[in-house]
Amino acid sequence: MSANVIFFPVSNGDMSLIELDNDQCILIDINIRGAADDEDDDKPDVGSQLRKRLENRGRDEQGRLYVDTFCLTHPDQDHVTGLQNHFHLGPLDNWSEDDDKIIIREMWSSPTVFRRASRANTLCDDAKAWNKEAKRRVQRYREVGFTVMDGERIMILGEDRDGKTDDIPGIVAKIDTEISQSNRVGGGGGFSARLLGPLPATDDEDRETLVKNRSSVILRFSLHIGDDHGKCFLLTGGDAEVEIWKRLWNKHKDDHLDWLEYDILQTPHHCSWRSLSFDSWKEKGNDAKVDEDARSALSQGRDGSVIVASSKAIKADADNPPHHRAKEEYISMVGDAETRFYCTDEEWDKSAQPLEFIISDTVKRRSGKAAAIATKSLGIGATAAQARPHG
């Protein structure tokens, strides 16, 4: 029995797949750019890579590829590009064998991040399509309740404001609670996921602060192997920036520090400096300060933990994201062990394979060859977290 976590090489974007030990899978974000679908372009064909993974798991009784759950952390273009080209949207009766698009059995979506994104910038066409499909599925649930079928289901991540989700509590996950089923499959489901964000706003001014700090769905997954729970913790938070992580630290450091523990951390916002500091690197350079609270929230790795930047190659230049100084800060969080920091595009350049971790009795990183190469244990048998503040 094993579970797998795969990070696809999508440059500055996110696209991750969790394969659970019960044969279900959870997809988090996509960035399947048109160039990646072009045979004459050298960008990794992540759409075909995903389809191959799904083909290996098998099709449903109607011969359709599917993901059990698709979680969108937020609707920025680099997290949702390719949705309409590769995934079926709308009633299942309209699915076309000729198009052979992937079925989304259950959507995980937050109304809060959509509202904040639309206030900050215009939604791209794929984001609008996701939002339309999410609303269709909510309405379907209102019509038929839990009898709604595969391909029609949705889980709302966080309560909407003004009581807009009060009438559908059965499909709403509240902030700080755990989700333990993908597509409503019982029996434990191979995982649990603590919903840590998006954080609610206290007023309009606070809402604007959260908009500027890129509100995203934040989840801390606990991956199970059989009855062995917590075999591997994965913390992922979309593009959440410094204010978000600062608030999470101050909210949870006293009573729920363990909620921030991880064995694998996906760096927020593609290894951006803005997830670690309020200071502009462009303006202050080496005088820019890391925010101690935000860094503490992102420093709760268990023994042997690794950090993954879903980004283009990280260079010592003016780019942000990814930012070279942020990379150095993350490396310091794993004991200055540069071998425990990974960049998805750099790993692709080395092996021509997505970055993959295999969780079984131990946690391994799969090499570019067929065999799996064992790495240091990622938190196996680790004790409870200890606060690791900046400095």
C-alpha positions in Angstrom: 0.0 0.0 0.0 1.3 3.5 -0.8 0.3 7.0 -1.6 2.0 9.4 -4.0 2.4 13.2 -4.3 3.3 14.5 -7.7 4.3 18.0 -8.5 4.1 18.8 -12.2 6.6 21.1 -13.9 4.5 24.1 -14.8 7.0 27.0 -14.2 5.4 29.8 -12.1 2.1 28.0 -11.5 0.7 25.1 -9.4 -0.4 21.6 -10.5 -0.2 18.8 -7.9 -1.7 15.3 -7.8 -2.2 13.3 -4.6 -2.8 9.5 -5.2 -4.3 8.0 -2.1 -3.8 4.5 -0.9 -7.5 3.7 -1.6 -6.9 4.4 -5.3 -8.6 7.8 -5.3 -6.8 10.9 -6.4 -7.0 14.6 -5.5 -5.8 17.2 -8.0 -4.8 20.6 -6.7 -4.8 23.4 -9.3 -3.7 23.2 -13.0 -1.5 25.2 -15.3 -1.8 23.4 -18.7 -0.7 26.1 -21.0 -1.4 26.0 -24.7 2.3 25.7 -25.5 2.4 22.5 -23.5 -0.2 21.0 -25.8 1.9 22.0 -28.9 4.0 19.1 -30.1 6.5 21.6 -31.6 7.0 23.4 -28.3 9.5 22.2 -25.7 7.4 23.0 -22.6 6.6 19.8 -20.6 3.3 18.3 -21.8 1.8 18.2 -18.3 -1.7 17.5 -19.7 -0.5 14.2 -21.2 1.5 13.4 -18.1 -1.7 13.8 -16.0 -3.8 11.7 -18.4 -1.2 9.0 -18.3 -1.4 8.9 -14.5 -5.2 8.7 -14.7 -5.1 6.0 -17.4 -2.9 3.9 -15.2 -5.6 4.0 -12.5 -8.3 3.0 -15.0 -11.5 4.6 -16.5 -15.0 4.5 -15.0 -17.8 2.2 -16.2 -18.6 4.6 -19.0 -15.0 4.7 -20.3 -14.2 8.1 -18.9 -11.0 9.4 -17.3 -11.7 11.1 -14.0 -10.3 12.7 -10.9 -12.1 12.0 -7.7 -11.5 15.6 -6.4 -10.3 18.8 -8.1 -9.4 21.5 -5.6 -8.8 25.0 -6.9 -6.9 27.1 -4.4 -7.8 30.4 -6.1 -8.7 31.5 -9.6 -5.5 33.1 -10.8 -4.7 32.2 -14.4 -1.6 30.2 -13.5 -3.7 27.9 -11.3 -6.6 27.2 -13.6 -5.3 27.4 -17.2 -6.4 24.5 -19.4 -9.6 23.8 -17.5 -12.0 24.1 -20.5 -9.6 22.3 -22.9 -9.0 19.3 -20.7 -11.9 18.8 -18.3 -15.6 18.2 -18.8 -17.9 20.9 -17.5 -21.7 20.8 -17.4 -24.1 17.8 -17.1 -22.5 14.4 -17.6 -25.0 13.6 -20.4 -23.1 16.1 -22.5 -19.8 14.3 -22.1 -18.3 13.5 -25.6 -16.3 10.3 -26.3 -14.6 12.2 -29.2 -13.4 15.0 -26.9 -12.6 12.5 -24.1 -12.3 15.2 -21.5 -11.6 14.4 -17.8 -14.5 14.1 -15.4 -14.3 16.0 -12.1 -16.3 13.8 -9.7 -16.2 16.4 -6.9 -15.1 20.1 -7.0 -13.6 21.8 -4.0 -14.1 25.5 -4.3 -14.1 28.6 -2.1 -16.6 31.4 -2.8 -14.5 33.8 -0.7 -11.4 33.6 -2.9 -13.4 34.1 -6.0 -15.0 37.3 -4.7 -11.6 38.6 -3.6 -10.0 37.7 -6.9 -12.7 39.5 -8.9 -12.2 42.6 -6.8 -8.5 42.6 -7.3 -8.4 41.6 -11.0 -10.5 40.3 -13.8 -11.1 36.6 -13.9 -9.7 34.7 -16.9 -12.1 32.6 -19.0 -11.1 29.3 -17.3 -11.8 30.9 -13.9 -15.2 32.1 -15.1 -15.9 28.6 -16.4 -14.9 27.1 -13.0 -17.1 29.5 -11.1 -20.1 28.8 -13.4 -19.7 25.1 -12.9 -19.4 25.5 -9.2 -22.6 27.5 -9.0 -24.3 24.8 -11.2 -23.3 22.1 -8.9 -24.5 24.0 -5.8 -27.8 24.5 -7.4 -28.0 20.8 -8.3 -27.4 19.9 -4.6 -30.1 22.3 -3.6 -32.5 20.4 -6.0 -31.7 16.8 -5.1 -29.5 16.8 -2.0 -27.0 14.0 -1.3 -28.5 11.9 -4.2 -26.4 14.0 -6.5 -24.1 11.7 -8.5 -20.4 11.5 -9.4 -19.5 14.4 -11.7 -22.1 16.6 -10.1 -20.7 17.0 -6.6 -19.1 20.0 -4.9 -17.6 20.8 -1.5 -17.6 24.5 -0.5 -14.4 25.4 1.3 -15.3 28.0 4.0 -18.6 29.6 4.7 -19.7 32.5 2.5 -20.6 35.8 4.0 -24.1 37.2 4.6 -25.4 33.7 5.3 -25.3 32.6 1.6 -24.3 29.1 2.5 -26.4 28.7 5.6 -29.0 26.5 3.7 -26.4 24.0 2.4 -24.4 22.9 5.5 -24.0 19.4 4.2 -21.5 20.5 1.5 -19.7 23.3 3.4 -16.4 22.7 5.2 -15.8 25.3 7.9 -12.4 26.9 8.5 -10.3 24.9 10.9 -12.3 21.7 10.5 -11.1 18.5 8.8 -12.2 17.0 5.5 -11.8 13.2 5.5 -13.6 12.2 2.3 -12.9 12.6 -1.4 -16.1 12.4 -3.4 -18.0 11.3 -0.3 -16.2 7.9 -0.2 -16.5 6.5 3.3 -14.2 4.3 5.3 -11.6 6.9 6.1 -10.7 7.7 2.5 -6.9 7.5 3.0 -6.5 11.1 4.2 -7.7 14.0 6.3 -7.2 17.6 5.4 -7.3 20.5 7.8 -8.9 23.6 6.2 -6.8 26.6 7.4 -7.8 29.2 4.8 -9.1 31.4 3.3 -9.2 33.5 6.4 -12.4 35.4 7.0 -12.3 39.2 7.1 -13.6 41.3 10.0 -14.6 44.4 7.9 -14.2 46.0 4.5 -10.7 47.4 5.3 -9.5 44.0 6.5 -11.0 42.4 3.4 -8.9 44.7 1.2 -5.8 43.6 3.2 -6.5 40.0 2.5 -7.1 40.7 -1.1 -3.7 42.3 -1.4 -2.1 39.3 0.3 -3.6 36.9 -2.2 -6.2 34.9 -0.4 -6.1 31.2 -1.2 -7.4 27.9 0.1 -4.8 26.5 2.5 -4.9 22.8 3.4 -2.7 20.7 5.6 -3.1 17.1 4.4 -2.5 14.1 6.5 -1.9 11.1 4.2 -2.7 7.6 5.6 -1.3 4.2 4.8 -3.9 1.7 5.9 -4.5 2.3 9.5 -1.3 4.2 9.9 -2.5 7.8 10.0 -0.3 10.9 9.6 2.3 9.0 7.6 3.1 12.1 5.7 1.8 15.7 6.2 1.6 18.0 3.2 1.0 21.8 3.6 -0.1 23.7 0.5 -1.5 27.2 0.3 -1.7 28.5 -3.2 -0.5 32.1 -3.4 -1.1 33.1 0.2 1.3 35.9 1.1 2.9 37.3 4.3 -0.1 38.7 6.1 -1.9 35.4 5.8 0.9 33.3 7.3 1.5 35.9 10.0 -2.2 35.6 11.0 -2.1 31.8 10.9 0.9 31.8 13.2 -0.7 34.1 15.8 -4.0 32.2 15.5 -2.6 28.6 16.1 0.8 28.9 17.8 -0.5 28.4 21.3 -3.2 25.7 21.0 -2.8 24.1 17.5 0.8 24.4 16.5 0.6 20.8 15.2 -1.8 22.0 12.5 1.1 23.7 10.8 3.4 20.7 10.8 4.5 19.2 7.5 6.8 16.7 5.9 6.3 18.3 2.5 5.8 22.1 2.1 4.8 23.6 -1.2 6.1 27.1 -1.0 3.3 29.6 -1.3 3.3 31.8 -4.4 6.1 30.0 -6.3 8.8 30.8 -3.8 7.9 34.5 -3.7 9.6 36.9 -1.3 6.2 38.4 -0.6 5.2 35.3 1.3 7.9 36.0 3.8 8.2 39.7 4.1 6.3 43.0 4.1 9.4 44.8 2.8 10.0 45.4 -0.9 13.2 43.7 -2.0 13.4 46.0 -4.9 13.4 49.0 -2.6 15.4 47.7 0.4 17.5 44.9 -1.0 19.5 43.2 1.7 18.0 45.5 4.3 14.6 43.9 3.7 13.4 41.9 6.8 11.7 38.6 7.0 8.6 38.7 9.1 9.2 36.5 12.1 5.6 35.3 12.5 5.1 34.4 8.8 8.4 32.5 8.8 7.5 30.7 12.0 4.2 29.5 10.4 6.2 28.1 7.4 9.0 26.6 9.5 7.1 23.8 11.2 8.7 20.9 9.3 9.1 17.5 11.0 12.4 15.7 11.0 13.6 15.2 7.5 11.0 17.5 5.9 11.4 18.8 2.4 10.3 22.0 0.6 9.0 22.2 -3.0 8.9 25.4 -5.1 6.5 25.1 -8.0 8.3 27.6 -10.2 10.7 28.2 -13.0 14.4 27.8 -12.3 15.5 30.0 -9.4 18.4 32.3 -10.2 20.2 35.0 -8.3 18.5 37.8 -10.2 15.7 40.4 -9.8 12.9 37.9 -10.5 10.1 37.6 -7.9 8.6 35.0 -8.0 10.7 32.9 -7.7 13.1 34.8 -5.5 16.6 33.6 -4.7 16.6 35.2 -1.2 13.3 33.4 -0.4 14.9 30.1 -1.6 17.8 30.7 0.9 15.3 31.3 3.7 13.4 28.1 2.9 16.6 26.1 2.8 17.4 27.5 6.3 14.1 26.1 7.5 15.3 22.5 6.6 18.6 22.8 8.5 20.5 24.5 5.6 20.2 21.2 3.7 20.0 22.3 0.0 19.3 18.8 -1.0 15.9 19.0 0.8 14.8 22.0 -1.3 13.3 21.2 -4.8 12.3 23.4 -7.7 9.8 21.7 -10.1 11.3 23.1 -13.3 14.9 22.4 -12.2 14.0 18.8 -11.4 12.4 18.4 -14.8 15.5 19.6 -16.4 17.5 16.9 -14.6 15.2 13.9 -15.1 12.4 14.8 -17.6 10.0 13.6 -15.0 7.6 15.3 -12.6 8.8 15.5 -9.0 7.2 12.6 -7.1 7.3 11.4 -3.5 6.1 7.9 -2.6 4.7 7.3 0.9 4.6 3.7 2.2 6.6 2.3 5.1 9.0 5.1 4.4 8.9 8.2 2.3 10.9 8.1 -0.9 11.5 10.4 -3.8 11.1 8.7 -7.2 14.1 9.2 -9.5 14.0 9.8 -13.2 14.5 6.1 -13.7 11.9 3.4 -13.0 13.2 2.6 -9.5 12.4 4.7 -6.4 15.4 6.1 -4.6 15.0 6.4 -0.9 15.7 9.7 0.7 15.8 10.7 4.4 12.7 9.9 6.2 10.2 12.7 6.0 8.9 12.9 9.5 8.3 9.2 10.1 8.0 8.7 13.8 8.5 12.4 14.5 7.5 13.8 17.8 5.1 16.7 18.3 6.1 20.0 16.8 8.1 22.5 18.7 7.7 26.2 18.0 10.5 27.3 15.6 10.3 31.1 15.5 12.5 33.1 13.1 16.1 33.4 14.4 
